[in-house]
Amino acid sequence: MDYRDIRFNQTKKYLYVTAMGWPTDKHLIIKSLAKDNPYFKKRISQVHLLGYGKLKTRQTTEGLLVELPQPVNQIAPVLRISK
């Protein structure tokens, strides 16, 4: 498994995304959250890395592009997405 393997959980308020590793170039693409995805029509307002803070993102037709910080450990990054 690596950063391309992604798991999802959700509550009424948030969508949680766990990547099973850190990308070497610090850019994570979540294809399931692409701009034109008919199964995810909500607007993404903020993305936070748990234990870190708010991240820069851009939602495109390719997916949600997330700029991650330099990893400080080997724990899988977990994103909290406000929808």
Residue pairs with C-beta under 8 A, 6 or more apart in sequence:
1 20
1 21
2 20
2 21
3 19
3 20
3 21
3 22
3 23
3 28
4 19
5 19
5 20
5 21
6 17
6 18
6 19
6 20
6 30
6 32
7 17
7 18
7 20
8 15
8 16
8 17
8 18
8 32
9 15
9 16
9 18
10 16
13 82
13 83
14 80
14 81
14 82
14 83
15 80
15 81
15 83
16 78
16 79
16 80
16 81
17 30
17 33
17 78
17 79
17 81
18 76
18 77
18 78
18 79
19 28
19 76
19 77
19 79
20 76
21 76
22 68
22 71
22 77
23 68
26 67
26 68
26 69
26 70
27 65
27 66
27 67
27 68
28 65
28 66
28 68
28 77
29 62
29 63
29 64
29 65
29 66
30 63
30 64
30 66
31 62
31 63
32 40
32 63
33 40
33 44
33 59
33 63
33 64
33 81
34 40
34 59
34 60
34 61
34 62
34 63
34 64
35 59
35 60
35 61
36 61
42 83
43 83
44 57
44 59
44 64
44 81
44 82
44 83
45 82
45 83
46 54
46 81
46 82
47 54
47 55
47 57
47 64
47 66
47 79
47 80
47 81
47 82
48 54
48 55
48 79
48 80
48 82
49 55
49 68
49 69
49 77
49 78
49 79
49 80
50 77
50 78
50 79
50 80
52 69
55 66
55 67
55 68
55 69
55 79
56 66
56 67
57 64
57 65
57 66
57 67
58 64
58 65
59 65
66 79
68 77
71 77
